[in-house]
Amino acid sequence: MKFVISRDALLKPLSLVSGVVERRQTLPILSNVLVVLDGQSLSLTGTDLEVELVGRTIVEAGAEPGETTLPARKFLDICKSLPEGSDIKLEIDEGKAVVRSGRSRFTLSTLPARDFPSVEESQSSSEFVVKQGELKRLIDRTSFAMAQQDVRYYLNGMLWELSKDVFRVVATDGHRLAMCSLETNIDVSEPTQVILPRKGVTELARLLQAEDEEIKVVIGSNHLRATMSDYTFTSKLVDGKFPEYSRVLPKSSDKIVVGSRDELRQAFARTAILSNEKYRGIRLVLSDESLQILANNPEQEEAEEVVSVDYAGDSLEVGFNVSYLLDVLSVISGDTVKLSLSDPNSSALLEEAEDGDSLYVVMPMRL
Amino acid sequence: MNAAASKQRKIIHIDADSFYASVEIRDDPSIAELPIAVGGSAEHRGVIATSNYLARKYGVRSAMASSRAMQLCPDLQIIKPRFDVYRSVSQEFHRIFGDYTDLIEPLSLDEAYLDVSDCQSCRGSATLIGEEIRQRIHLETGITVSAGIAPNKFLAKVASDWNKPNGSFTVAPADIADFVVTLPVGKINGVGKVTAKKLKKLGAETCGQLQKVPLEDLQRQFGKYGRRLSELAHGIDDRPVRASRLRKSISVEHTYSDDLIDEVQVLNAIGDILQELKTRFTRITDQYQPTKRFVKIKFANFNQTTMEELIPGNPADWLDQAAYMRLISSAWQRGAMPVRLLGAGLRLNPKESSDQSAQKDLFS
């Protein structure tokens, strides 16, 4: 194999693909990137056996096809640190990869391409097409609520639910839940639910950079594949049952509060300074036309804020982890936010006051 | 890679040099040139808490029975500890630490981790901050301390030991790889005699050799700790500096000047220990919830054994003398001989551990 490519054509796919490669690996070849040249089309593949990403780019004419694997991190660092606009020449010579550019020369070790593992494919069951921007919105609006290393492993990921003309994603860590829906042309005979693992979600989100371009998603029995013009992303699915999210959406909230999203966000952020650093609890005291926000910490320091809101009804005092509220207010848009509450033991529902496609549920804290 | 994770941390580990002994020498310079130790007297089966470097030359070590220490160093002066004084010196240390960072994790009265990543003093140089702290502590308290400066807790702790006493050592990020290669595995937190022996069988006496042991082998042998070992061998340690440390247990131990000769005497002795445990636990009862009872017995031949049990039912009813007696009795059967030390304690959980209690769950 032998080819010349401009640094700038190589850098973007190489860095995205290297992102999938874990820093420390059990199998040495997993820290490598698979490089395959077919005609002028160069493909780069990185994998951690759970998530696989293939990036495609074009090399200059006169190349000799072939395939090999190279240390991903080092290859990326070399390309990154070469000057912008330079050309990179790669050649395999007696099992070593020689990278040349200008007066620089690097010899990298290789491992045989035939040993590079691929994520197993499974029978595909459904497929659909969405715009990259639409999928990015679904992920951005919910991914913060995914669990991290929870023993309930099925929470360490994002639920993708397909039903007739609705694509919905849900994430929850057991204390709060985020859900966002997209109405789009989907043709499925019966609703399908799959769980994309946390790493798959983050890596996929990084790829979604061309707002208006389409992405084709194929869901199999134990994998999900998303194809764009320059990338193919494959992830294993989490084998588990996601909790029945519809059961925890509050339905009987009788206290509906509407307030300025920005004012509330700023008041929460200030109050948070004096909340308990670990538990982040704040107290909300709701009364006619006003929401009082209180926090104190073990050092007996106190914060108090009063925000005017649109509300008339019984008063209520309820505690929340302020980080959960701030997460929601930072990701939604619009001038106003709607907060639906019922009692100190029941969850709160947060959503954009008008025409929202997203719902957020936050469980209270006992204070 | 997100910004927070890739940001280089600067951790300083401060460790006073033979702290209790140094305080005693500071307050009575006439003993400076003598081998001294702070601890309980040999007659009362005391134990050495700290010794000065002179005494250490004779082989006197912390946690050694005072009688043994006297054998090794007949001129040893054993001084009764004055904890109030040590505590006030420790507070002076913390006041000085506080000028550089809020992220202080005390390990004991004389040992702490500081996270100075965001500290602007000394142009942000952690090495210079460490040096300044050492000088100020010496000037303001008369005690010398050693400092270890590194990007994480593990390396900082190893480094503070490097040029001890009254020295400091920095492991810069670029030097980590070279530094760990020759580092004996015994320096790793949690690697004691037994683990070191197992590692030796795998061909790893230094961290450099440990790096070469496949992760699968480590995980098979040590379970979860295997991955941790591999990370530490590479000089990786992501544990944050925690401003407040959580207690995992509380216990009261008593070494008897005359051995308790039989089970009846042992069972009679437990009452006093439980009384003291109750007094001590009452002070922290609003922060912690007991989960298990445990007892410890050290027999006359220095063999020791412990036993524990889950507290059934309401944790508030932990003080059940009969239950402790049953535990002590089964523990005693293991040796069935005179006893020199008895202990009783509780394993604890922090009370408002939000995940379980204060924060309510969606799915329950």
Interface residues (C-beta under 8 A of the other chain):
Chain A: R24 T26 T172 G174 H175 R176 L177 P243 V248 E277 K278 Y279 G281 G319 N321 N345 S347 V361 M363 P364 M365 R366 L367
Chain B: P214 L215 E216 S230 E231 H234 A243 E352 S354 S357 A358 Q359 K360 D361 L362 F363
